[in-house]
Amino acid sequence: MKKIDCVKCEEQSSCCSFGAWVDLEEAKKISTLGLKGIFYHLEPDKDFPSGYRVGTSYEDNSCSFLTLEGLCAIHKIDYSLKPAHCKEFPYENGKLSPMVNSLCSLVKLKRKTKKKTR
């Protein structure tokens, strides 16, 4: 598997265009930062350590913690509190995320380049 280097991405916030799922305990810690972002859709989910997850966006909107400059407000304040899902993207459980084709600008760019060279 080829590693994707997000530092080379010119659209680093494109992966935040639909928000992320966050463990409820992570969300509680993030809430203490006093940021303007909001969590939505509390749902039970056994794949998350607490057994619950919350979303960082409403429906198909961008992450509520994305600043006007296209930066993560959580990352700017305390990287250690940035949700694990966000830190790991474009990977999930050591493999490319199923959402990588839709959200990762570098993957989209590679596909366009391959099509042009054929």
Backbone as ProteinMPNN parsed JSONL, in Angstrom:
{"seq_chain_A": "MKKIDCVKCEEQSSCCSFGAWVDLEEAKKISTLGLKGIFYHLEPDKDFPSGYRVGTSYEDNSCSFLTLEGLCAIHKIDYSLKPAHCKEFPYENGKLSPMVNSLCSLVKLKRKTKKKTR", "coords_chain_A": {"N_chain_A": [[0.851, -1.183, 0.0], [0.627, 2.136, -0.934], [1.767, 5.03, 0.703], [-0.065, 7.929, 1.573], [0.745, 11.275, 1.451], [-0.297, 13.747, 3.26], [0.647, 16.32, 3.691], [1.469, 17.264, 1.271], [-0.829, 17.947, 0.02], [-2.849, 20.311, -1.621], [-5.353, 21.071, -0.969], [-6.073, 20.794, 1.838], [-8.257, 20.77, 3.557], [-10.254, 19.412, 2.291], [-10.881, 16.847, 3.06], [-12.398, 17.275, 5.236], [-14.87, 17.955, 4.482], [-17.267, 16.662, 4.97], [-17.404, 16.27, 7.661], [-16.804, 14.242, 10.634], [-16.962, 11.113, 12.435], [-16.905, 10.885, 15.915], [-15.641, 9.598, 18.953], [-17.661, 9.515, 21.864], [-16.451, 10.155, 24.339], [-14.133, 11.483, 23.478], [-15.349, 13.694, 22.324], [-16.443, 14.951, 24.562], [-14.113, 15.871, 25.848], [-13.137, 17.625, 23.889], [-15.152, 19.503, 23.915], [-14.571, 20.965, 26.184], [-12.788, 22.851, 25.364], [-14.021, 25.125, 24.485], [-14.654, 25.872, 21.882], [-16.298, 26.968, 18.789], [-17.492, 24.919, 17.384], [-19.91, 22.256, 16.905], [-21.409, 19.246, 18.098], [-23.238, 16.548, 16.642], [-25.928, 14.16, 16.277], [-25.901, 11.845, 18.266], [-25.155, 8.508, 18.655], [-25.453, 5.01, 19.361], [-22.598, 2.91, 19.063], [-20.717, 0.192, 18.732], [-18.141, 0.008, 17.775], [-16.704, 2.134, 18.671], [-14.7, 3.28, 21.384], [-16.13, 4.201, 23.725], [-18.591, 3.225, 23.2], [-20.359, 4.841, 22.002], [-20.96, 7.287, 19.425], [-20.513, 10.553, 17.976], [-21.346, 13.026, 15.542], [-19.485, 15.487, 13.652], [-20.67, 17.184, 11.955], [-23.645, 18.509, 10.436], [-25.875, 16.653, 8.694], [-24.926, 16.701, 5.336], [-22.996, 18.692, 5.55], [-19.964, 20.676, 5.982], [-17.359, 19.94, 8.4], [-18.059, 21.095, 11.633], [-16.04, 22.212, 13.067], [-14.258, 23.303, 11.374], [-12.365, 26.02, 10.388], [-12.767, 29.367, 8.985], [-10.5, 29.754, 7.512], [-9.992, 27.281, 6.584], [-8.849, 25.489, 8.311], [-8.403, 23.134, 11.013], [-10.025, 23.789, 13.937], [-9.74, 22.489, 16.365], [-7.275, 21.19, 16.11], [-5.615, 23.418, 15.942], [-5.702, 24.418, 18.553], [-5.218, 22.239, 20.389], [-3.567, 19.605, 19.491], [-3.508, 17.021, 20.535], [-6.098, 16.531, 21.282], [-7.447, 16.334, 18.934], [-9.764, 14.496, 17.025], [-9.379, 10.945, 16.826], [-10.16, 9.684, 14.465], [-9.864, 11.73, 12.602], [-7.122, 12.274, 12.754], [-6.104, 9.908, 11.717], [-7.131, 9.703, 9.119], [-6.279, 9.557, 5.692], [-6.733, 6.886, 6.365], [-8.207, 3.957, 7.848], [-8.204, 1.773, 10.415], [-5.67, 0.891, 9.539], [-5.947, 0.592, 6.802], [-6.79, 1.997, 3.574], [-9.399, 4.331, 3.767], [-12.872, 3.766, 3.013], [-14.029, 6.114, 2.193], [-12.08, 7.571, 0.977], [-11.914, 7.962, -1.786], [-13.844, 9.858, -2.298], [-13.272, 12.017, -0.61], [-10.525, 12.64, -0.439], [-8.288, 14.767, -1.845], [-5.758, 14.289, -2.971], [-5.902, 11.62, -3.817], [-7.924, 11.826, -5.727], [-6.605, 13.506, -7.551], [-4.482, 11.85, -8.388], [-5.923, 9.89, -9.736], [-7.015, 11.363, -11.889], [-4.665, 12.071, -13.185], [-3.683, 9.549, -13.971], [-5.677, 8.791, -15.791], [-5.28, 10.669, -17.821], [-2.778, 9.959, -18.792], [-3.148, 7.575, -20.057]], "CA_chain_A": [[0.0, 0.0, 0.0], [1.39, 3.368, -1.026], [1.388, 6.01, 1.721], [-0.525, 9.235, 1.099], [1.37, 12.341, 2.217], [-1.27, 14.843, 3.329], [1.348, 17.6, 3.687], [1.574, 17.675, -0.127], [-2.163, 18.275, -0.476], [-3.136, 21.743, -1.727], [-6.709, 21.271, -0.447], [-6.029, 19.973, 3.037], [-9.533, 20.682, 4.266], [-11.26, 18.687, 1.508], [-11.288, 15.659, 3.805], [-13.297, 17.723, 6.31], [-16.077, 18.487, 3.852], [-18.469, 15.997, 5.482], [-17.266, 16.032, 9.088], [-16.274, 12.948, 11.05], [-17.538, 10.495, 13.622], [-16.002, 11.061, 17.05], [-16.045, 8.892, 20.162], [-18.327, 10.427, 22.798], [-15.495, 10.635, 25.34], [-13.307, 12.497, 22.801], [-16.195, 14.885, 22.155], [-16.543, 15.624, 25.865], [-12.844, 16.587, 26.075], [-13.089, 18.726, 22.92], [-16.125, 20.511, 24.37], [-13.981, 21.801, 27.238], [-11.943, 23.868, 24.736], [-14.816, 26.328, 24.257], [-14.685, 26.217, 20.452], [-17.634, 27.21, 18.245], [-18.02, 23.722, 16.743], [-21.029, 21.573, 17.544], [-21.539, 17.814, 17.815], [-24.591, 16.155, 16.251], [-26.261, 12.75, 16.031], [-25.417, 10.86, 19.22], [-25.616, 7.173, 18.272], [-24.672, 3.888, 19.891], [-21.734, 2.276, 18.058], [-19.783, -0.661, 19.479], [-16.785, 0.163, 17.244], [-16.065, 3.254, 19.355], [-14.336, 2.861, 22.747], [-17.169, 4.487, 24.72], [-19.836, 2.598, 22.779], [-21.182, 5.882, 21.361], [-20.276, 8.22, 18.534], [-21.224, 11.773, 17.607], [-20.83, 13.605, 14.307], [-19.028, 16.883, 13.718], [-21.373, 17.984, 10.946], [-25.073, 18.259, 10.291], [-26.144, 16.075, 7.38], [-23.774, 16.684, 4.434], [-22.235, 19.939, 5.656], [-18.574, 20.551, 6.429], [-17.121, 19.792, 9.831], [-18.378, 22.335, 12.349], [-14.808, 22.731, 13.664], [-13.424, 23.832, 10.298], [-12.351, 27.483, 10.451], [-12.913, 30.055, 7.703], [-9.231, 29.594, 6.798], [-9.876, 25.891, 6.162], [-8.037, 24.76, 9.282], [-9.126, 22.492, 12.103], [-9.955, 24.59, 15.159], [-9.249, 21.616, 17.44], [-5.845, 21.01, 15.848], [-4.938, 24.685, 16.249], [-5.667, 24.62, 20.007], [-4.592, 21.111, 21.094], [-3.532, 18.464, 18.567], [-3.769, 15.771, 21.242], [-7.551, 16.35, 21.375], [-8.016, 16.132, 17.598], [-10.338, 13.15, 17.002], [-8.549, 9.878, 16.264], [-10.588, 9.473, 13.078], [-9.284, 12.806, 11.793], [-5.674, 12.078, 12.729], [-5.786, 8.721, 10.922], [-7.591, 9.797, 7.731], [-7.225, 8.772, 4.906], [-6.71, 5.471, 6.73], [-9.056, 3.442, 8.919], [-7.721, 0.438, 10.791], [-4.498, 0.551, 8.758], [-6.26, 0.474, 5.371], [-7.416, 3.205, 3.025], [-10.804, 4.484, 4.105], [-13.791, 3.699, 1.877], [-14.386, 7.485, 1.81], [-10.921, 8.253, 0.411], [-12.19, 8.338, -3.178], [-14.7, 11.039, -2.313], [-12.815, 13.119, 0.221], [-9.086, 12.934, -0.496], [-7.907, 15.463, -3.078], [-4.58, 13.646, -3.555], [-6.356, 10.415, -4.52], [-8.636, 12.309, -6.924], [-5.593, 14.02, -8.468], [-3.776, 10.698, -8.948], [-6.822, 9.234, -10.698], [-7.085, 12.205, -13.079], [-3.372, 11.973, -13.848], [-3.613, 8.24, -14.595], [-6.581, 8.797, -16.943], [-4.682, 11.492, -18.878], [-1.601, 9.296, -19.361], [-3.544, 6.342, -20.768]], "C_chain_A": [[0.891, 1.239, 0.0], [0.855, 4.379, -0.013], [0.988, 7.326, 1.07], [0.059, 10.297, 2.025], [0.467, 13.575, 2.202], [-0.619, 16.223, 3.306], [1.448, 18.144, 2.259], [0.228, 18.12, -0.718], [-2.374, 19.792, -0.481], [-4.522, 22.082, -1.192], [-6.865, 20.477, 0.838], [-7.345, 19.887, 3.795], [-10.592, 19.914, 3.475], [-11.745, 17.438, 2.245], [-12.24, 16.008, 4.952], [-14.658, 18.165, 5.763], [-17.368, 17.803, 4.296], [-18.38, 15.71, 6.972], [-16.736, 14.638, 9.377], [-17.091, 12.403, 12.212], [-16.486, 10.534, 14.718], [-16.546, 10.254, 18.228], [-16.625, 9.903, 21.157], [-17.36, 10.983, 23.837], [-14.539, 11.675, 24.746], [-14.08, 13.803, 22.69], [-16.327, 15.663, 23.463], [-15.281, 16.439, 26.153], [-12.737, 17.799, 25.147], [-14.016, 19.859, 23.356], [-15.549, 21.44, 25.43], [-13.111, 22.92, 26.664], [-12.692, 25.167, 24.465], [-14.85, 26.787, 22.809], [-16.119, 26.356, 19.964], [-18.254, 25.973, 17.593], [-19.09, 23.039, 17.578], [-20.987, 20.096, 17.167], [-23.004, 17.482, 17.561], [-24.719, 14.626, 16.28], [-25.61, 11.77, 17.001], [-26.027, 9.502, 18.874], [-24.814, 6.103, 18.987], [-23.841, 3.279, 18.76], [-20.648, 1.5, 18.794], [-18.346, -0.568, 18.961], [-16.024, 1.316, 17.891], [-15.831, 2.869, 20.813], [-15.425, 3.087, 23.802], [-18.472, 3.762, 24.418], [-20.787, 3.573, 22.106], [-20.313, 6.738, 20.45], [-21.157, 9.432, 18.31], [-20.568, 12.316, 16.344], [-20.404, 15.044, 14.501], [-19.689, 17.75, 12.661], [-22.845, 17.598, 10.925], [-25.343, 17.848, 8.852], [-24.88, 16.117, 6.519], [-22.978, 17.99, 4.44], [-20.809, 19.662, 6.103], [-18.504, 20.386, 7.937], [-17.362, 21.133, 10.527], [-17.146, 22.952, 13.028], [-13.838, 23.264, 12.615], [-13.517, 25.358, 10.315], [-12.541, 28.074, 9.056], [-11.65, 29.939, 6.849], [-9.035, 28.167, 6.29], [-9.007, 25.057, 7.079], [-8.911, 24.157, 10.367], [-8.934, 23.299, 13.382], [-9.417, 23.763, 16.33], [-7.741, 21.459, 17.318], [-5.061, 22.263, 16.24], [-4.747, 24.879, 17.753], [-4.892, 23.509, 20.717], [-4.654, 19.862, 20.213], [-3.869, 17.152, 19.274], [-5.27, 15.498, 21.378], [-8.221, 16.197, 20.003], [-8.539, 14.698, 17.523], [-9.436, 12.136, 16.281], [-8.882, 9.651, 14.791], [-9.948, 10.507, 12.146], [-7.765, 12.654, 11.67], [-5.286, 10.95, 11.77], [-6.154, 8.861, 9.442], [-6.428, 10.178, 6.825], [-7.221, 7.266, 5.195], [-7.713, 5.182, 7.829], [-8.595, 2.028, 9.192], [-6.568, -0.025, 9.9], [-4.719, 0.386, 7.263], [-6.855, 1.787, 4.878], [-8.904, 3.206, 3.339], [-11.675, 4.328, 2.867], [-14.177, 5.086, 1.359], [-13.253, 8.213, 1.094], [-11.177, 8.718, -1.022], [-13.02, 9.611, -3.282], [-14.07, 12.252, -1.647], [-11.355, 13.522, 0.07], [-8.705, 13.528, -1.846], [-6.706, 14.814, -3.752], [-4.957, 12.391, -4.331], [-7.082, 10.807, -5.802], [-7.646, 12.778, -7.981], [-4.843, 12.875, -9.141], [-4.625, 9.993, -9.996], [-6.906, 10.026, -11.994], [-5.804, 12.09, -13.888], [-3.247, 10.643, -14.587], [-4.489, 8.188, -15.844], [-5.962, 9.56, -18.11], [-3.52, 10.781, -19.555], [-1.949, 8.036, -20.128], [-3.728, 6.573, -22.233]], "O_chain_A": [[1.792, 1.372, 0.828], [-0.355, 4.563, 0.114], [1.631, 7.779, 0.123], [-0.113, 10.227, 3.242], [0.473, 14.348, 1.243], [-1.269, 17.2, 2.937], [1.504, 19.358, 2.064], [0.177, 18.616, -1.844], [-2.116, 20.47, 0.513], [-4.835, 23.255, -0.983], [-7.705, 19.58, 0.916], [-7.512, 18.984, 4.614], [-11.721, 19.776, 3.945], [-12.889, 17.019, 2.072], [-12.821, 15.114, 5.567], [-15.492, 18.687, 6.503], [-18.455, 18.313, 4.027], [-19.209, 14.969, 7.498], [-16.276, 13.939, 8.474], [-17.816, 13.139, 12.882], [-15.313, 10.249, 14.475], [-17.752, 10.228, 18.471], [-16.125, 11.022, 21.27], [-17.44, 12.162, 24.182], [-14.172, 12.636, 25.422], [-13.538, 14.881, 22.931], [-16.322, 16.894, 23.461], [-15.366, 17.564, 26.643], [-12.3, 18.87, 25.566], [-13.694, 21.035, 23.183], [-15.993, 22.581, 25.56], [-12.735, 23.841, 27.39], [-12.067, 26.203, 24.239], [-15.055, 27.971, 22.539], [-17.052, 25.919, 20.637], [-19.444, 25.987, 17.278], [-19.166, 23.219, 18.793], [-20.582, 19.737, 16.062], [-23.898, 18.057, 18.181], [-23.72, 13.908, 16.305], [-24.822, 10.929, 16.567], [-27.248, 9.355, 18.806], [-23.614, 6.272, 19.2], [-24.32, 3.147, 17.634], [-19.762, 2.094, 19.407], [-17.423, -1.02, 19.639], [-14.82, 1.457, 17.677], [-16.672, 2.203, 21.416], [-15.615, 2.245, 24.679], [-19.357, 3.686, 25.27], [-21.883, 3.197, 21.688], [-19.111, 6.894, 20.665], [-22.38, 9.363, 18.433], [-19.381, 12.093, 16.106], [-20.891, 15.736, 15.395], [-19.321, 18.912, 12.484], [-23.228, 16.506, 11.342], [-25.074, 18.6, 7.915], [-23.846, 15.606, 6.947], [-22.357, 18.344, 3.438], [-20.484, 18.56, 6.544], [-19.467, 20.659, 8.654], [-16.915, 22.177, 10.051], [-17.204, 24.084, 13.508], [-12.713, 23.636, 12.945], [-14.611, 25.92, 10.264], [-12.482, 27.352, 8.061], [-11.712, 30.016, 5.622], [-8.033, 27.871, 5.64], [-8.482, 24.023, 6.666], [-10.027, 24.618, 10.607], [-7.81, 23.471, 13.851], [-8.713, 24.292, 17.19], [-7.014, 21.582, 18.304], [-3.971, 22.169, 16.805], [-3.74, 25.443, 18.181], [-4.019, 23.783, 21.54], [-5.66, 19.153, 20.191], [-4.459, 16.26, 18.663], [-5.67, 14.349, 21.569], [-9.425, 15.957, 19.924], [-7.832, 13.771, 17.918], [-8.819, 12.446, 15.261], [-7.987, 9.45, 13.971], [-9.543, 10.179, 11.031], [-7.198, 12.881, 10.602], [-4.262, 11.029, 11.093], [-5.549, 8.203, 8.596], [-5.652, 11.065, 7.183], [-7.656, 6.47, 4.363], [-8.031, 6.051, 8.641], [-8.597, 1.183, 8.297], [-6.495, -1.2, 9.543], [-3.781, 0.073, 6.53], [-7.359, 2.587, 5.666], [-9.58, 2.188, 3.189], [-11.261, 4.716, 1.775], [-14.604, 5.221, 0.213], [-13.433, 9.347, 0.649], [-10.691, 9.778, -1.418], [-12.903, 10.355, -4.256], [-14.302, 13.385, -2.066], [-10.989, 14.644, 0.422], [-8.793, 12.855, -2.872], [-6.634, 14.787, -4.98], [-4.391, 12.127, -5.392], [-6.878, 10.189, -6.847], [-7.815, 12.489, -9.166], [-4.594, 12.928, -10.346], [-4.112, 9.55, -11.023], [-6.872, 9.446, -13.079], [-5.838, 12.019, -15.117], [-2.754, 10.61, -15.715], [-4.089, 7.605, -16.852], [-6.101, 9.149, -19.262], [-3.29, 10.967, -20.75], [-1.08, 7.481, -20.801], [-4.059, 5.643, -22.968]]}, "name": "protein", "num_of_chains": 1, "seq": "MKKIDCVKCEEQSSCCSFGAWVDLEEAKKISTLGLKGIFYHLEPDKDFPSGYRVGTSYEDNSCSFLTLEGLCAIHKIDYSLKPAHCKEFPYENGKLSPMVNSLCSLVKLKRKTKKKTR"}
